[in-house]
């Protein structure tokens, strides 16, 4: 990996995940205001498995999650990207590129998620071709549902996760 951001935007640097990012990302996702939309709070051990699975998406598929940092700053403020996973949610969702974004509570409402995801989607379309991408959002997460709409995602279906949460599955079609 390089010692420079993978992508930059007006206000953000998007970096490949590094081992040193694990605890910072865990702190972001376990903050009560952020974690309320992410299902059960994961222990650091459980989070490490997810973190490494996301990093492995880069190796296997050529795309994956990116760590968000404000330009010129070291602190991880969230993550976003397109990654490949198998969630056991059905053939219309599993084994497809999946978009996701998480912005730390103190940075919500500033448009950073949209700024980051527009850069990621533009990069993905250039490098991998415009193709179907899915995403999953908690029904209560109105801000992310609005952002998904702005990014071109449309409802696919609702489903209940094993933990009991109801989520909206969405898709952005290839055209």
Buried (B, 14 or more C-beta within 10 A) or exposed (E): EEEEBBBBBEBBBBBBBEEEBBBBBBBBBBBEEBBEBBBEBBEEEEBBEBBEBBBBBBEEBEBBBBBBBBEEEEEBBBBBBBBBBEBEBEEEBBEBBBBBBBBBBEBBEEBBBBBBBBBBBEBBBEEBEEEEBBBBBBEEBEEBBEBBEEBEBEEBEEBEBEEEBEBBBBBBEEE
